[in-house]
Structure formats: structure tokens, C-alpha cells
Amino acid sequence: MPETFSAPAKINLALHFTGRRADGYHELSSLFLPVPGLADSLELSPLPPGAGCRVVPELPGCPQERNLVHRAWAAYAAATGFAPDVLVRLTKRIPTGAGLGGGSSDAAAMLRWLQVKAGSAALSPSALNALAVGIGADVPFFLLCRPALAEGIGEVLTPVDLDLSGLTLVLAMPQVHVSTPWAYAAHDAVQARKNRPAPQTDCLTSTTSAHKKRVSLSPVVARNDFEVVVFPAYAALRMVKEQLLTLGAACAVMSGSGAALAALFRDAHPAQAAAEAVRLRGVPVHVETL
């Protein structure tokens, strides 16, 4: 009997670079929020002995061994000796390359399934987290799957009490691919300049609003340090963000290295109207009440 696991998307409500390590990895401080209404699904079925792990359909330009689901299975097998023969039917709903963590979430779903099935071979939480980091920096967050502050390269997670209840998320997903390695390199080049532009910030707990409902237990700033390099190169993304703010968003911010843009609205009706306006630009939109 097949088993089905959900793999939700995530957004970065804040992403700030804090340094760069000797090994070249960038350290950051980022506020992660899961988006359960936008999710891939994994349907897992047994295969004959010796078949290993097969992921179908094969993603364009991504052979089996590079698929993060298969990599998670292989890494877990190497760490534990537990290597069940399994067919994974992967249904993608999270756009790839949008900064929403779809591949990492799929990998985390596979790891959760393996942990359940492994019995006495299951890893400790710390060992599982370390294994997850080796697959992708966002994978540990999807194992936790609750609002969290991510530090280090994304593997040091601190759960946070973030009350966004009543707000409406409008998630615009322009069909633009922003190369993450390019975005990092471009950001490094900007940082090396003497007169670098200052990032724009939007506070979710603005005291200028007539709406006095508390949004979170502490001030939260919507900020993404990637925007300073991505927006000049991809003007269409900046225009979508500006449109969302013009149409009443309390804040709008790019997720990850792009191209998705997350906006929070205090009222549902303006959120729906903004979503429709963005769709008229030919941009797919996901709307979810938090």
C-alpha cells in the first residue's frame, strides 16, 4: 500500500548575510516560515529486492543520482546500512529554482520516512541533522518544519514564536530562473565595493499602521540582502514587489535568491485583489491565510 508524505514550501521573511567562512560558505541569519498550503507530495511504494531507490518522473536535466530525494536515500543508507527498495512518485507543485526550497523539502520528507522505517537503525536527532546538512543547507529546516531563525549556513536552527495569524500570504512566483551561485557571487562583488547600496527594509510590526493587532512577539523585519543584486538584473521581479506594496501589502520580500516574492496583507480582500492583479501579468500566485 503506497504511503504519501507532504513536502511544504518555505519562504524567507528575512535573509541577512553575516559573514563568509574560510571554506567559502556564506553565513547568514534568516527567518524561515513553512508554507503548508503549497507542497509537493511523495508517494512511496515497495520495489523488488535489489531495486534500490527510483524517483519518477525524472526531472528535466536532473538524473536520478542528482535528485535530492535519491541523494537523501543514498546518504541515509550510507550512514545506517538501512536501504529499503522503494519507488517514489514525486508530484511537484513547488516551482523549482524559485527560492522556496522544494527540492530540500522533498529530501526532508524522504528522511522522515526512512527514520520511521529504520527501527533500531534510526539516527539520533543530531546525527540526522548533520546528515541533512550534507544534502542541502535548507534540509534541516524542513525536518523541523516550524518558524525558525536559521544561522550558520542555515543548519543552526532556533524555533521562534511568530504570530502571523490573520495575515494573508500572497506568494508571487514569476517564471524567472535566478542562478543561486550567480546571486552569491554578485552579492560578494557588491560587498567588495566601497560605496555599496543600503538594503531596503520593511518592518512587519510598523507602528504607523492603523491596524494595532500584534503581529509577533518581537519586531520582525522583512529584508533580503540578495535583492540589492537580483533586482537590478531582473527588473521584472522588482516591479512585482513594487506592485504588491502599492496594492496594500504590509511588507513584501523576495524569498531566498529568488525569484518568488512573498507579501503579507492585513486584510484578505486586498490580498485577493492583489493576487488577481499579479496574475494578470502572467505570474502564478499562491494565496494562503496564516
The 8 nearest C-alpha neighbors of each residue, nearest first, counted from 0:
[[1, 2, 44, 45, 43, 3, 42, 46],
 [2, 0, 44, 43, 42, 3, 45, 86],
 [3, 1, 43, 42, 0, 44, 4, 41],
 [2, 4, 42, 41, 43, 1, 40, 5],
 [3, 5, 41, 40, 108, 42, 6, 2],
 [4, 6, 40, 39, 38, 7, 41, 3],
 [5, 7, 39, 38, 104, 105, 40, 108],
 [8, 6, 38, 35, 37, 34, 5, 39],
 [7, 9, 34, 99, 38, 101, 37, 100],
 [10, 8, 33, 99, 34, 32, 100, 31],
 [9, 11, 254, 32, 99, 31, 12, 33],
 [10, 12, 31, 254, 13, 30, 255, 14],
 [11, 13, 221, 30, 10, 31, 252, 222],
 [12, 14, 222, 221, 30, 29, 11, 223],
 [15, 13, 29, 223, 28, 222, 224, 11],
 [14, 16, 28, 224, 27, 29, 223, 17],
 [17, 15, 27, 18, 26, 28, 14, 224],
 [16, 18, 27, 26, 15, 28, 19, 25],
 [19, 17, 26, 16, 25, 20, 27, 24],
 [18, 20, 25, 26, 24, 23, 21, 17],
 [21, 19, 22, 23, 24, 25, 18, 26],
 [20, 22, 23, 19, 24, 25, 18, 26],
 [23, 21, 20, 24, 19, 25, 26, 152],
 [22, 24, 20, 21, 19, 25, 26, 18],
 [25, 23, 20, 22, 19, 26, 152, 21],
 [26, 24, 19, 18, 152, 20, 27, 23],
 [27, 25, 151, 152, 18, 17, 19, 16],
 [28, 26, 16, 17, 150, 15, 151, 152],
 [27, 29, 150, 15, 149, 14, 16, 17],
 [30, 28, 14, 149, 13, 148, 15, 31],
 [29, 31, 148, 13, 12, 11, 147, 149],
 [32, 30, 11, 147, 146, 10, 29, 148],
 [31, 33, 146, 10, 9, 11, 34, 145],
 [34, 32, 9, 8, 35, 145, 144, 10],
 [33, 35, 8, 9, 36, 7, 37, 32],
 [36, 34, 7, 37, 33, 38, 8, 6],
 [35, 37, 34, 38, 287, 7, 8, 285],
 [38, 36, 35, 7, 8, 34, 93, 92],
 [39, 37, 7, 6, 8, 92, 93, 36],
 [38, 40, 91, 6, 92, 90, 5, 93],
 [41, 39, 5, 90, 4, 6, 89, 38],
 [40, 42, 89, 4, 3, 88, 87, 43],
 [41, 43, 3, 88, 2, 87, 1, 4],
 [44, 42, 87, 2, 1, 86, 41, 3],
 [43, 45, 1, 86, 85, 46, 87, 42],
 [46, 44, 85, 84, 86, 47, 43, 1],
 [45, 47, 85, 84, 86, 50, 48, 44],
 [48, 46, 50, 49, 84, 45, 85, 51],
 [49, 47, 50, 84, 46, 51, 83, 45],
 [48, 50, 51, 47, 84, 46, 83, 52],
 [51, 49, 84, 48, 47, 46, 52, 85],
 [52, 50, 84, 49, 85, 53, 83, 82],
 [51, 53, 85, 84, 86, 50, 69, 54],
 [54, 52, 86, 87, 55, 85, 51, 63],
 [53, 55, 87, 88, 86, 56, 57, 52],
 [56, 54, 57, 88, 89, 87, 53, 86],
 [55, 57, 58, 54, 88, 89, 90, 87],
 [56, 58, 55, 59, 54, 62, 63, 61],
 [57, 59, 61, 56, 60, 62, 66, 55],
 [60, 58, 61, 57, 62, 56, 66, 63],
 [59, 61, 58, 62, 57, 65, 63, 66],
 [60, 62, 58, 59, 65, 66, 63, 57],
 [61, 63, 65, 64, 60, 66, 57, 58],
 [64, 62, 66, 65, 69, 61, 54, 57],
 [63, 65, 66, 62, 69, 70, 67, 61],
 [66, 64, 63, 62, 61, 67, 70, 69],
 [65, 67, 69, 63, 68, 64, 61, 70],
 [66, 68, 70, 106, 69, 71, 102, 65],
 [69, 67, 106, 71, 70, 66, 105, 109],
 [68, 70, 72, 66, 71, 67, 64, 73],
 [71, 69, 67, 73, 72, 68, 74, 66],
 [70, 72, 68, 74, 69, 73, 106, 67],
 [73, 71, 69, 75, 70, 74, 76, 68],
 [74, 72, 70, 76, 75, 71, 69, 77],
 [75, 73, 77, 71, 76, 72, 70, 78],
 [74, 76, 78, 72, 77, 73, 79, 71],
 [75, 77, 82, 80, 81, 73, 79, 74],
 [78, 76, 74, 75, 80, 79, 73, 81],
 [77, 79, 75, 76, 74, 80, 130, 81],
 [80, 78, 81, 76, 77, 120, 75, 121],
 [79, 81, 76, 77, 82, 78, 75, 120],
 [80, 82, 76, 79, 83, 117, 120, 75],
 [83, 81, 76, 80, 84, 51, 72, 75],
 [84, 82, 85, 81, 51, 52, 45, 48],
 [85, 83, 51, 46, 50, 52, 45, 48],
 [84, 86, 45, 52, 46, 44, 83, 51],
 [85, 87, 53, 44, 43, 52, 46, 54],
 [88, 86, 54, 43, 42, 89, 53, 41],
 [89, 87, 42, 55, 41, 54, 90, 86],
 [88, 90, 41, 87, 40, 55, 91, 42],
 [91, 89, 40, 39, 41, 88, 92, 42],
 [92, 90, 39, 93, 89, 40, 94, 38],
 [91, 93, 39, 38, 94, 90, 37, 40],
 [92, 94, 101, 91, 38, 39, 95, 8],
 [95, 93, 97, 92, 96, 101, 91, 99],
 [96, 94, 97, 93, 101, 102, 99, 98],
 [95, 97, 98, 176, 94, 177, 258, 257],
 [98, 96, 258, 259, 257, 99, 95, 94],
 [99, 97, 255, 257, 254, 256, 100, 96],
 [98, 100, 9, 8, 97, 10, 101, 254],
 [101, 99, 103, 102, 98, 8, 104, 9],
 [100, 102, 104, 103, 93, 8, 99, 105],
 [101, 103, 105, 104, 100, 67, 106, 95],
 [104, 102, 138, 106, 100, 105, 101, 137],
 [103, 105, 107, 101, 6, 106, 102, 141],
 [106, 104, 102, 108, 103, 6, 107, 68],
 [107, 105, 68, 103, 109, 67, 104, 108],
 [108, 106, 110, 104, 109, 105, 142, 138],
 [107, 109, 105, 111, 106, 110, 6, 104],
 [108, 110, 106, 112, 107, 111, 68, 113],
 [111, 109, 107, 113, 112, 108, 114, 106],
 [110, 112, 108, 114, 109, 113, 107, 115],
 [113, 111, 109, 115, 110, 114, 116, 108],
 [112, 114, 110, 116, 115, 111, 117, 109],
 [115, 113, 111, 117, 121, 112, 116, 110],
 [114, 116, 112, 113, 117, 111, 118, 121],
 [115, 117, 113, 114, 118, 112, 121, 83],
 [118, 116, 121, 120, 114, 113, 115, 119],
 [119, 117, 120, 121, 116, 115, 114, 113],
 [118, 120, 121, 117, 122, 116, 114, 79],
 [119, 121, 117, 118, 79, 122, 81, 80],
 [122, 120, 117, 114, 119, 118, 123, 79],
 [123, 121, 127, 126, 124, 120, 114, 79],
 [122, 124, 126, 125, 127, 121, 128, 114],
 [125, 123, 127, 126, 128, 122, 129, 121],
 [124, 126, 128, 127, 123, 129, 122, 130],
 [127, 125, 129, 123, 128, 124, 122, 130],
 [128, 126, 130, 124, 129, 125, 122, 123],
 [127, 129, 131, 125, 126, 130, 139, 124],
 [130, 128, 126, 132, 131, 127, 125, 133],
 [129, 131, 127, 133, 128, 132, 126, 134],
 [130, 132, 128, 134, 133, 129, 138, 139],
 [133, 131, 136, 135, 129, 134, 130, 154],
 [132, 134, 130, 131, 135, 129, 136, 74],
 [135, 133, 131, 132, 71, 130, 70, 138],
 [134, 136, 132, 138, 137, 133, 103, 131],
 [135, 137, 132, 153, 138, 154, 152, 139],
 [138, 136, 140, 135, 139, 103, 153, 141],
 [137, 139, 103, 141, 140, 135, 131, 107],
 [140, 138, 142, 141, 131, 128, 137, 154],
 [141, 139, 143, 142, 138, 137, 144, 156],
 [140, 142, 144, 143, 138, 139, 104, 107],
 [141, 143, 139, 140, 144, 107, 138, 111],
 [142, 144, 140, 141, 145, 139, 158, 147],
 [145, 143, 141, 142, 140, 33, 146, 32],
 [144, 146, 143, 147, 33, 32, 158, 140],
 [147, 145, 32, 31, 159, 158, 33, 161],
 [148, 146, 158, 159, 157, 31, 30, 156],
 [147, 149, 30, 157, 29, 156, 31, 158],
 [150, 148, 156, 153, 29, 155, 28, 147],
 [151, 149, 28, 155, 153, 27, 152, 156],
 [150, 152, 26, 153, 27, 155, 154, 149],
 [153, 151, 26, 154, 150, 27, 25, 136],
 [154, 152, 149, 150, 151, 136, 155, 137],
 [153, 155, 152, 156, 136, 139, 151, 132],
 [156, 154, 150, 149, 153, 151, 157, 152],
 [157, 155, 149, 148, 154, 147, 158, 150],
 [156, 158, 148, 147, 159, 149, 155, 150],
 [159, 157, 147, 146, 148, 156, 145, 160],
 [160, 158, 147, 146, 161, 157, 148, 145],
 [161, 159, 162, 216, 158, 146, 215, 147],
 [160, 162, 215, 159, 163, 216, 146, 214],
 [161, 163, 215, 164, 214, 160, 216, 213],
 [164, 162, 214, 166, 289, 161, 165, 215],
 [165, 163, 289, 162, 166, 214, 288, 167],
 [164, 166, 289, 163, 167, 288, 265, 266],
 [165, 167, 265, 164, 289, 264, 163, 288],
 [168, 166, 288, 264, 263, 287, 289, 267],
 [167, 169, 263, 287, 286, 262, 288, 170],
 [168, 170, 286, 262, 261, 285, 263, 171],
 [169, 171, 261, 285, 284, 260, 168, 286],
 [172, 170, 284, 260, 259, 283, 173, 169],
 [171, 173, 259, 283, 284, 282, 174, 170],
 [174, 172, 282, 175, 258, 171, 259, 283],
 [175, 173, 172, 176, 282, 258, 283, 97],
 [174, 176, 173, 258, 177, 97, 172, 257],
 [175, 177, 96, 178, 258, 174, 97, 257],
 [176, 178, 257, 179, 258, 175, 256, 96],
 [179, 177, 181, 180, 182, 176, 96, 256],
 [178, 180, 182, 181, 256, 177, 183, 257],
 [181, 179, 183, 182, 178, 184, 185, 177],
 [182, 180, 184, 178, 179, 183, 185, 177],
 [183, 181, 179, 185, 180, 184, 186, 178],
 [184, 182, 186, 180, 181, 185, 187, 179],
 [183, 185, 187, 181, 186, 182, 180, 188],
 [186, 184, 188, 182, 187, 183, 181, 228],
 [185, 187, 183, 189, 188, 184, 182, 228],
 [188, 186, 190, 184, 185, 189, 183, 191],
 [187, 189, 185, 191, 186, 190, 184, 192],
 [190, 188, 186, 191, 192, 187, 195, 185],
 [189, 191, 187, 192, 188, 186, 195, 193],
 [190, 192, 188, 189, 187, 193, 195, 186],
 [193, 191, 189, 190, 194, 195, 188, 187],
 [192, 194, 195, 191, 190, 189, 196, 188],
 [195, 193, 192, 196, 189, 190, 191, 197],
 [194, 196, 192, 193, 189, 190, 197, 191],
 [197, 195, 198, 194, 227, 189, 190, 199],
 [196, 198, 199, 195, 227, 194, 224, 200],
 [199, 197, 227, 224, 196, 200, 222, 226],
 [198, 200, 197, 222, 201, 223, 227, 224],
 [199, 201, 222, 221, 220, 198, 202, 223],
 [202, 200, 221, 220, 250, 203, 222, 199],
 [201, 203, 220, 204, 205, 219, 221, 200],
 [202, 204, 219, 205, 220, 201, 250, 249],
 [205, 203, 202, 218, 214, 206, 219, 213],
 [204, 206, 207, 202, 203, 208, 201, 218],
 [205, 207, 208, 204, 211, 209, 210, 202],
 [208, 206, 205, 209, 210, 204, 211, 202],
 [209, 207, 210, 206, 205, 211, 204, 249],
 [208, 210, 211, 207, 206, 212, 205, 265],
 [209, 211, 208, 212, 265, 207, 206, 213],
 [212, 210, 209, 213, 208, 206, 214, 204],
 [211, 213, 210, 214, 204, 209, 215, 265],
 [214, 212, 215, 211, 204, 216, 162, 163],
 [213, 215, 163, 162, 204, 212, 203, 216],
 [216, 214, 162, 161, 217, 213, 163, 218],
 [215, 217, 161, 160, 162, 218, 214, 213],
 [216, 218, 215, 219, 204, 161, 214, 160],
 [219, 217, 204, 220, 215, 203, 202, 216],
 [220, 218, 203, 202, 217, 204, 221, 215],
 [219, 221, 202, 201, 203, 222, 200, 13],
 [222, 220, 13, 201, 12, 200, 202, 252],
 [223, 221, 13, 200, 14, 220, 252, 224],
 [222, 224, 14, 225, 13, 226, 15, 253],
 [223, 225, 226, 15, 14, 227, 198, 222],
 [224, 226, 223, 227, 228, 256, 229, 186],
 [227, 225, 229, 228, 230, 224, 223, 253],
 [226, 228, 225, 229, 230, 224, 198, 196],
 [229, 227, 226, 230, 225, 231, 186, 185],
 [230, 228, 226, 232, 231, 233, 227, 225],
 [229, 231, 233, 237, 232, 234, 226, 228],
 [232, 230, 233, 229, 234, 228, 227, 237],
 [231, 233, 229, 230, 234, 228, 235, 236],
 [234, 232, 230, 235, 231, 236, 229, 237],
 [233, 235, 237, 230, 236, 231, 232, 238],
 [236, 234, 238, 233, 237, 239, 230, 173],
 [237, 235, 239, 238, 234, 233, 230, 240],
 [238, 236, 240, 234, 230, 239, 235, 241],
 [237, 239, 235, 241, 236, 240, 242, 234],
 [240, 238, 242, 236, 241, 237, 243, 235],
 [239, 241, 237, 243, 242, 238, 251, 244],
 [240, 242, 238, 244, 239, 243, 245, 237],
 [241, 243, 245, 239, 240, 244, 238, 246],
 [242, 244, 246, 240, 245, 241, 248, 239],
 [245, 243, 248, 241, 247, 246, 242, 240],
 [246, 244, 242, 243, 247, 241, 248, 240],
 [247, 245, 243, 244, 273, 242, 248, 269],
 [248, 246, 244, 245, 249, 269, 243, 264],
 [247, 249, 244, 264, 250, 263, 243, 262],
 [248, 250, 264, 263, 247, 203, 265, 244],
 [251, 249, 248, 262, 263, 201, 203, 221],
 [252, 250, 262, 261, 240, 244, 263, 248],
 [251, 253, 261, 260, 221, 222, 254, 262],
 [252, 254, 260, 257, 259, 261, 223, 255],
 [255, 253, 11, 98, 10, 257, 259, 260],
 [256, 254, 98, 257, 11, 253, 99, 10],
 [255, 257, 98, 179, 225, 254, 182, 258],
 [258, 256, 98, 259, 97, 255, 254, 253],
 [257, 259, 97, 175, 173, 177, 98, 176],
 [260, 258, 172, 257, 97, 171, 254, 253],
 [261, 259, 253, 171, 252, 170, 254, 172],
 [262, 260, 170, 252, 251, 169, 253, 171],
 [261, 263, 251, 169, 250, 168, 248, 170],
 [262, 264, 168, 248, 167, 250, 249, 166],
 [265, 263, 248, 167, 249, 266, 166, 270],
 [264, 266, 166, 167, 249, 263, 267, 165],
 [267, 265, 264, 268, 269, 270, 166, 167],
 [266, 268, 270, 269, 167, 271, 265, 264],
 [267, 269, 271, 270, 266, 272, 273, 264],
 [270, 268, 272, 271, 267, 273, 266, 247],
 [271, 269, 267, 273, 268, 272, 264, 274],
 [270, 272, 274, 268, 273, 269, 267, 275],
 [271, 273, 269, 275, 274, 270, 268, 276],
 [274, 272, 276, 270, 275, 271, 246, 269],
 [273, 275, 271, 277, 272, 276, 270, 278],
 [274, 276, 278, 272, 273, 277, 271, 279],
 [277, 275, 273, 279, 278, 274, 272, 280],
 [276, 278, 274, 280, 279, 275, 282, 273],
 [277, 279, 282, 275, 281, 280, 276, 283],
 [280, 278, 276, 281, 277, 275, 282, 274],
 [281, 279, 278, 277, 282, 276, 283, 239],
 [280, 282, 278, 279, 283, 277, 173, 174],
 [281, 283, 278, 173, 280, 277, 172, 284],
 [284, 282, 172, 278, 171, 173, 281, 285],
 [285, 283, 171, 170, 172, 274, 282, 278],
 [284, 286, 170, 169, 171, 287, 283, 37],
 [287, 285, 169, 168, 170, 284, 288, 167],
 [286, 288, 168, 167, 289, 36, 285, 169],
 [289, 287, 167, 168, 166, 165, 286, 164],
 [288, 164, 166, 165, 167, 163, 287, 168]]
